[in-house]
Amino acid sequence: MKADADSIDADPIDGAVLRLTAGMGPESHRQILARCLSGSLSPAVALMQLLIDTENAAAVRATIDELALRVANVSRATDSLVRDRVDDLTQLMVENELGCERIAEMLRSNMDSPEMAPTVEAGIAFCERLFDWSVQQSEEASVALYSLGNPTLLERATSEIVAQLDAWHVLGKTKTVLDLGCGIGRIACAIAPKVREIHGIDVSRGMINIALRRCEPLTNVHLLKSTGHDLREFSDEWFDTVIAVDTFPYINQSGAALVESHFSETKRVLKENGDLVIFNYSYRGDDDADRHDVRRLAAEYGFGVVVAGEHPFSIWNGSAFHLRKAEVKKV
Ligand SMILES: C[S@@+](CC[C@H](N)C(=O)[O-])C[C@H]1O[C@@H](n2cnc3c(N)ncnc32)[C@H](O)[C@@H]1O
């Protein structure tokens, strides 16, 4: 969104967003709200980001109430789209008030996530503790904070992920799939009817226990607690597809050596022409740097890059990479 005075005249949406959010502080909150109202951030992710910033659900509620008041007082007849987005944000907050409080509480009492672990061992041990603990607080929020702990919202976000996997033709009744960092098994459960077999691994015993319960009736889902270091449980060329949904940011935080080991291991366990799908590569908030790193790793480990760092989802703001074990024309 452009932020200069000219843009107010040039683009009615930008103009409305600037008028409605002007002077709302702190600036980080104003920016989150502006991105939500201009349509580049979903209400769910906007709420999550405000909660991360404040660790206080009442403060987030007050910010959204102030925004709603501004809409009532200052918006013009042409602002209807922006007004609808404020309504969506308000409604989501109201419908998930308890979930927001729980998330704020989780954020307050949570062990702080280090930007970078001092060693790979420390990084993996931290992930085990973090996710063993998080899944006890809220199954849904532990895998997707933006679900606000709401099963319906998580299901909608999961459906968008599965639709993307379908669109990329990486699922199919003849395919064997690895779900790397499977968490509570929401992806494995959702894609089980579409594939021959799916194996979910996770470094957190707590996550695997919940995934075992959730996937229990599905005979083609196999779940295993892994060491987090590699894919030693699987022999060469076992899988048609490997997917990692919001797992690589944690592998990244455990160190470059672990990222390299997972690229090398993924290459080993994939069949020729097999697909590697990474949804979210890191949490550093720099799409270009992520694209650069993934392209470098792909070249080094023998993957072609089919899609590099797009944002295909309407609810989740995760970035999407699709690589293929074979030489394909790079984009
Ligand atoms: C944000 S959760 C996402 C879970 C699941 N992919 C989903 O989207 O529902 C990240 C998961 O990655 C797992 N994880 C982190 N580092 C890992 C590693 N080195 N090996 C396997 N799993 C790991 C965590 O335990 C956690 O369950």
The ligand as a Gaussian input file, in Angstrom:
#p B3LYP/6-31G(d) Opt

LIG

0 1
 C        4.005000     -25.002000      13.646000
 S        4.021000     -26.737000      13.883000
 C        3.254000     -27.275000      12.361000
 C        2.708000     -28.670000      12.469000
 C        2.056000     -29.230000      11.194000
 N        2.980000     -29.270000      10.088000
 C        0.860000     -28.409000      10.811000
 O        0.971000     -27.505000       9.970000
 O       -0.205000     -28.669000      11.365000
 C        5.724000     -27.171000      13.609000
 C        5.996000     -28.643000      13.904000
 O        7.320000     -28.960000      13.480000
 C        7.875000     -29.859000      14.417000
 N        9.335000     -29.823000      14.271000
 C       10.173000     -28.803000      14.538000
 N       11.429000     -29.149000      14.258000
 C       11.400000     -30.433000      13.784000
 C       12.380000     -31.356000      13.304000
 N       13.673000     -31.038000      13.285000
 N       11.965000     -32.572000      12.891000
 C       10.665000     -32.921000      12.928000
 N        9.695000     -32.093000      13.384000
 C       10.059000     -30.865000      13.804000
 C        7.355000     -29.344000      15.741000
 O        7.461000     -30.296000      16.781000
 C        5.925000     -28.978000      15.379000
 O        5.029000     -30.039000      15.569000

